């Protein structure tokens, strides 16, 4: 079993976290439409996100994406090539108006790592988690898991530092052993990273794959006018549709690369409507690659849902041997690596946007009943018209899904479950949700038959190597 237990070293306290958050709030007119590259923001909710009066949360699970990061190495190379292309095609004194900043712009972004801005996002997330569940977190420490990617692990560390800072400054809260242990899962089969469903991986990367096909169709509609305007604004540069898209990408990436979240000149090259179209482009990519729009998308999330049910019910039946999904049975059958019981009321898992998209699909949060059919590929639909679904509303940087179990005075014998996605209450499906979006624990478990029975994992052509099924 490849498992590493990491003890955190104290990371710097981000005293400017609120200031950075406030600065970002002022950018929200466009930043909320940056798809998966959007900094975290609280999504509008039709149901109050506050814990209902006369109710008490008894269990809380957060599933979080890492904070803002630099572009991946492949994308970084593409952006660097694009900037070089612009500089070699346009004389230095021909950069004017809104393009003037490009004359002296140098591409210096890193590759793949968490940025200082992203670290602050996660620190703030830890603060928020502590204060929201202060009656639990004063004496209970989250059981924390992370995938092996450095940006994810660094996000878990920053979250933990924020949680600890909130605890340390609370008069009612003793220190209970910081730095907290983080369980770093670096085995192939685990519920926080896809890669075990062979048929899914093959279809996802095939020519004409669902996510890429959907983006191509919508991109062929919204990108040409942008391409033409860029060619007119920077004569001599033969912008392709891909170049236009990459230039848009440089707005959010330069923003989250700035320690204080300052907007770059790239952001002003595009209109509000174009950013909304960009967000829909990102939305289609995630939806048709990892979500409800991919036949095997939700199946990639059923393993984590099984773990969630085991934690909610304190019953390992939901991660039992013989039910082959992405669950690692060696880990989940061990109380040390997958603890259950009344002493464990807080959990924190850290992962990626792709995996969170599949998990939310496995939970049925944005099924076709909610979105009124599959998302159209040539006609954008705003998030409010499809049950709050979009890339920026579900998986921005530092995205967080809260699963709460609560009891209320008027129903003292009944445990209720509800889910918040980035502070938006998402009504539970197929379990008779009340006006606050909640279902009884029993009804919630029953409603997740797809996940409880392994989804379509039988169609994944799983490896026959027994080590991958343990």
Secondary structure, 3 states (H helix, E strand, C coil): CCEEEEECCCCCCCCCHHHHHHHHHCCHHHHCCCHHHCCCCCCCCCCCCCCCCCEEEEEEEEEEECCCECCCHHHHHHHHHHHHHHHHHCCHHHCCHHHHHHHHCCCCCCCCCECHHHHHHHHHHHHHHHHHCHHHHCCCCCEEEEECCHHHHHHHHHHHHHHHHHHHHCCCCCCCCCCCEEEEECCCCECCECCCCHHHHHHHHCCCCHHHHHHHHHHHHHHHHHHHHHHHHCCCCCCCHHHHHHHHHHHHHHHHHCCCCCCCHHHHHCCHHHHHHHHHHHHHHHHHHHCCCCCCCHHHHHHHHHHHHHHHHCCHHHHCCCCCCCCCHHHHCCCCCCCCCCCCCEEEEEECHHHHHHHHHHCCCCCHHHHCCCCCCCCCCCHHHHCCCCHHHHCCCCCEEEEEEEEECCEEEEEEEEEEECCEEECCCCCCCCCCCCEEHHHHHHHCHHHHCCCCHHHCCCCCCHHHHC
